[in-house]
Amino acid sequence: MPGVEGRVIVVTGAGGGLGREYALSLAHNRAKVVVNDLGGARDGSGSGTSMADNVVAEIRAAGGEAVPNYDSVATADGGKAIIQTALDHFGSIHGVVNNAGILRDKGFHKMTDEEWNIVLGVHLHGGFHVTKAAWPHFREQGYGRIVMATSTSGIYGNFGQSNYGAAKAGLIGLINTLAIEGRKYNILANAVAPMAATRMTSDIAPAELLAKLPPEQVAPVVGYLLTEECEDSGTVVVAGGGQVHRVQYFQSQGATFDETPTIDEVAARWKEITDMTGSEPGVNPVG
Ligand SMILES: NC(=O)c1ccc[n+]([C@@H]2O[C@H](COP(=O)([O-])OP(=O)(O)OC[C@H]3O[C@@H](n4cnc5c(N)ncnc54)[C@H](O)[C@@H]3O)[C@@H](O)[C@H]2O)c1
């Protein structure tokens, strides 16, 4: 099976945590990896080269192929430079893992514009910038694999994470359309909501839970979505602690009104509208 062998894959935010595991695992499976990391703190402040360099050194010491990149995913120029690093060093680009991320948790009533914008900037705009720079190459060669790091905070919500949750849900919206637009070019776009013990979760989840969530357990799931054999697109999976589940939108049987109802008529049938008995996977009726 070709798997990811010989494929050139960018992993953003690969200087630590989950991204490092993805990069190590991909290189171990003979992919050529661009290890991108801005090298800053969890809140997005600061920058440096050592995080990416250390992971590249680790990969090379194990006999794998990797090159570092230190650009921020949060700008269009950064996205272009990250993909250019793949082209300059390996001559092509076949896959992108949009994994870079930061946190600025705050209750919504206290959230500042800056806290909102910086988190959307790294996660949602970052996913856009890096993917946008890779997209023309994917189309031209009739092959591309995209994995977005989403989160259960985006799928289900989480107290204090309105900025982060909105960004992560936005990435699911993005893959839904990329899956449609990319299909005829053999470009697949999927999302993984990981659960893992990293610096991001160190003070968020209880220690006993984190002990059961080693980040290396998520890497094979991301790796599979980057293979030639993978045929899924627009799929969202939750992965961590040895468990992997698909998450999907379902639509209720609902109610049909032959004529425009009054508010009272909607209220009278609200239970029927929201009852999920017999629900089916939702599809876009105008798509
Ligand atoms: N750990 C979890 O349980 C969990 C849960 C849900 C989602 N996630 C997502 O998985 C991804 C990885 O998270 P992690 O837990 O490994 O955290 P992490 O903080 O260890 O890793 C994030 C990496 O992204 C890098 N980064 C930050 N801003 C960047 C930028 N602008 N450009 C390039 N690199 C940048 C950081 O330097 C860091 O190495 C994130 O997108 C996160 O939101 C993680």
The ligand as an SDF file (V2000), in Angstrom:
LIG
                    3D

 44 48  0  0  0  0  0  0  0  0999 V2000
   -4.9410   18.6880   22.8740 N   0  0  0  0  0  0  0  0  0  0  0  0
   -6.2310   18.4930   22.7000 C   0  0  0  0  0  0  0  0  0  0  0  0
   -6.8890   17.7080   23.4290 O   0  0  0  0  0  0  0  0  0  0  0  0
   -6.9500   19.2020   21.6090 C   0  0  0  0  0  0  0  0  0  0  0  0
   -8.3490   19.1350   21.5950 C   0  0  0  0  0  0  0  0  0  0  0  0
   -9.0440   19.7280   20.5470 C   0  0  0  0  0  0  0  0  0  0  0  0
   -8.3430   20.3730   19.5550 C   0  0  0  0  0  0  0  0  0  0  0  0
   -6.9790   20.4530   19.6020 N   0  0  0  0  0  0  0  0  0  0  0  0
   -6.3110   21.1610   18.4970 C   0  0  0  0  0  0  0  0  0  0  0  0
   -5.1910   20.4130   18.0620 O   0  0  0  0  0  0  0  0  0  0  0  0
   -4.1830   21.3190   17.6010 C   0  0  0  0  0  0  0  0  0  0  0  0
   -2.8690   21.0310   18.3180 C   0  0  0  0  0  0  0  0  0  0  0  0
   -3.0160   21.3300   19.6780 O   0  0  0  0  0  0  0  0  0  0  0  0
   -2.0480   20.8150   20.8460 P   0  0  0  0  0  0  0  0  0  0  0  0
   -2.9170   20.3180   21.9040 O   0  0  0  0  0  0  0  0  0  0  0  0
   -0.9920   19.9650   20.2710 O   0  0  0  0  0  0  0  0  0  0  0  0
   -1.4500   22.2210   21.3790 O   0  0  0  0  0  0  0  0  0  0  0  0
    0.0320   22.8240   21.3240 P   0  0  0  0  0  0  0  0  0  0  0  0
   -0.0480   24.1710   21.9450 O   0  0  0  0  0  0  0  0  0  0  0  0
    1.0000   21.8530   21.9120 O   0  0  0  0  0  0  0  0  0  0  0  0
    0.3370   22.9170   19.7730 O   0  0  0  0  0  0  0  0  0  0  0  0
   -0.0070   23.9930   18.9650 C   0  0  0  0  0  0  0  0  0  0  0  0
    1.2080   24.3890   18.1610 C   0  0  0  0  0  0  0  0  0  0  0  0
    0.8570   25.4110   17.2330 O   0  0  0  0  0  0  0  0  0  0  0  0
    1.9220   26.3460   17.1780 C   0  0  0  0  0  0  0  0  0  0  0  0
    1.4020   27.6270   16.6950 N   0  0  0  0  0  0  0  0  0  0  0  0
    0.6190   28.4990   17.3880 C   0  0  0  0  0  0  0  0  0  0  0  0
    0.3390   29.5700   16.6220 N   0  0  0  0  0  0  0  0  0  0  0  0
    0.9520   29.3670   15.4270 C   0  0  0  0  0  0  0  0  0  0  0  0
    1.0120   30.1100   14.2180 C   0  0  0  0  0  0  0  0  0  0  0  0
    0.3890   31.2920   14.1000 N   0  0  0  0  0  0  0  0  0  0  0  0
    1.6990   29.5990   13.1780 N   0  0  0  0  0  0  0  0  0  0  0  0
    2.3440   28.4010   13.2900 C   0  0  0  0  0  0  0  0  0  0  0  0
    2.3380   27.6680   14.4260 N   0  0  0  0  0  0  0  0  0  0  0  0
    1.6300   28.1400   15.4720 C   0  0  0  0  0  0  0  0  0  0  0  0
    2.4320   26.4040   18.6060 C   0  0  0  0  0  0  0  0  0  0  0  0
    3.7610   26.9190   18.6740 O   0  0  0  0  0  0  0  0  0  0  0  0
    2.3310   24.9530   19.0560 C   0  0  0  0  0  0  0  0  0  0  0  0
    3.5230   24.2180   18.8520 O   0  0  0  0  0  0  0  0  0  0  0  0
   -4.7190   22.7190   17.8540 C   0  0  0  0  0  0  0  0  0  0  0  0
   -5.3270   23.2200   16.6760 O   0  0  0  0  0  0  0  0  0  0  0  0
   -5.7670   22.4970   18.9130 C   0  0  0  0  0  0  0  0  0  0  0  0
   -6.7420   23.5100   18.9130 O   0  0  0  0  0  0  0  0  0  0  0  0
   -6.2770   19.9010   20.6080 C   0  0  0  0  0  0  0  0  0  0  0  0
  1  2  1  0
  2  3  2  0
  2  4  1  0
  4  5  1  0
  4 44  2  0
  5  6  2  0
  6  7  1  0
  7  8  2  0
  8  9  1  0
  8 44  1  0
  9 10  1  0
  9 42  1  0
 10 11  1  0
 11 12  1  0
 11 40  1  0
 12 13  1  0
 13 14  1  0
 14 15  2  0
 14 16  1  0
 14 17  1  0
 17 18  1  0
 18 19  2  0
 18 20  1  0
 18 21  1  0
 21 22  1  0
 22 23  1  0
 23 24  1  0
 23 38  1  0
 24 25  1  0
 25 26  1  0
 25 36  1  0
 26 27  1  0
 26 35  1  0
 27 28  2  0
 28 29  1  0
 29 30  1  0
 29 35  2  0
 30 31  1  0
 30 32  2  0
 32 33  1  0
 33 34  2  0
 34 35  1  0
 36 37  1  0
 36 38  1  0
 38 39  1  0
 40 41  1  0
 40 42  1  0
 42 43  1  0
M  CHG  2   8   1  16  -1
M  END
$$$$
